[in-house]
Amino acid sequence: MNLRKKFERAAKRVWKLKETPDNSTLLQLYALYKQATEGDARSPRPISAGMAGMVKWQAWRKLRGISVDEAMERYCNLVDKLMSRGANPSSS
């Protein structure tokens, strides 16, 4: 399976976790997804997006310089780790 398909599959699988990951992990997932789909954060700091928007933007910005492929690989690995931790997908 090529990396793009693996990434798309992981992006769907993450929604099937029984338990919501902790905030730190959610932030990692968000930042890796953004880096994988949009590349480096080039927009100005989102002051009007509130604290949550600022924290998400900063997490994404920290990944600056990481290739799209590397971000996809890291995202897939993190989803695999979450799925294997007993946070098995729900059956619905």
C-alpha positions in Angstrom: 0.0 0.0 0.0 1.4 3.4 -0.9 1.9 6.0 1.8 -0.9 8.3 0.6 -3.4 5.5 0.8 -2.0 4.4 4.2 -2.4 7.9 5.4 -6.0 8.3 4.2 -6.9 5.0 5.8 -5.3 6.1 9.1 -7.3 9.4 8.9 -10.5 7.4 8.7 -9.4 4.8 11.4 -8.7 7.5 14.0 -12.4 8.4 14.1 -13.2 4.9 15.2 -11.2 4.9 18.5 -13.4 3.9 21.4 -11.7 6.5 23.7 -10.8 10.0 22.8 -7.0 10.5 23.1 -5.7 13.0 25.6 -5.3 16.6 24.5 -1.6 16.3 23.9 -2.1 13.4 21.5 -5.0 15.2 19.8 -2.7 18.1 19.2 -0.1 15.9 17.7 -2.6 14.3 15.4 -3.9 17.7 14.3 -0.4 19.1 13.6 0.7 16.0 11.8 -2.4 16.0 9.7 -2.1 19.6 8.8 1.6 19.2 7.9 0.8 16.1 5.8 -2.1 17.8 3.9 -0.9 21.4 3.7 2.8 21.4 4.3 4.5 24.1 6.4 2.3 26.6 8.3 2.7 29.8 6.3 -0.3 31.8 7.6 0.1 34.5 10.1 -0.5 33.6 13.8 -4.3 33.3 14.1 -5.0 35.8 16.9 -8.7 35.9 16.2 -9.0 32.1 16.5 -8.8 32.2 20.3 -6.5 30.2 22.5 -7.4 26.8 21.0 -6.6 28.1 17.5 -3.3 29.6 18.7 -2.2 26.3 20.3 -3.1 24.3 17.3 -1.3 26.7 15.0 1.8 26.6 17.2 1.9 22.8 17.2 1.6 22.8 13.4 4.3 25.5 13.1 6.7 23.4 15.2 6.7 20.8 12.4 8.0 23.3 9.9 10.5 21.7 7.6 9.2 18.2 8.0 8.3 16.7 4.6 4.8 15.8 3.7 5.8 12.1 3.5 7.5 12.2 7.0 4.4 13.8 8.5 2.2 11.1 6.9 4.4 8.4 8.2 4.4 9.8 11.7 0.6 10.3 11.6 0.1 6.7 10.5 2.5 5.4 13.2 0.7 7.4 15.9 -2.7 6.1 14.8 -1.4 2.5 14.8 0.0 3.1 18.3 -3.4 4.4 19.5 -5.2 1.5 17.9 -2.9 -1.1 19.5 -3.1 0.4 23.0 -6.4 -1.2 23.6 -8.2 1.8 22.2 -9.7 -0.5 19.7 -12.1 0.8 17.1 -15.7 0.9 18.0 -18.0 -1.5 16.1 -20.4 1.3 15.0 
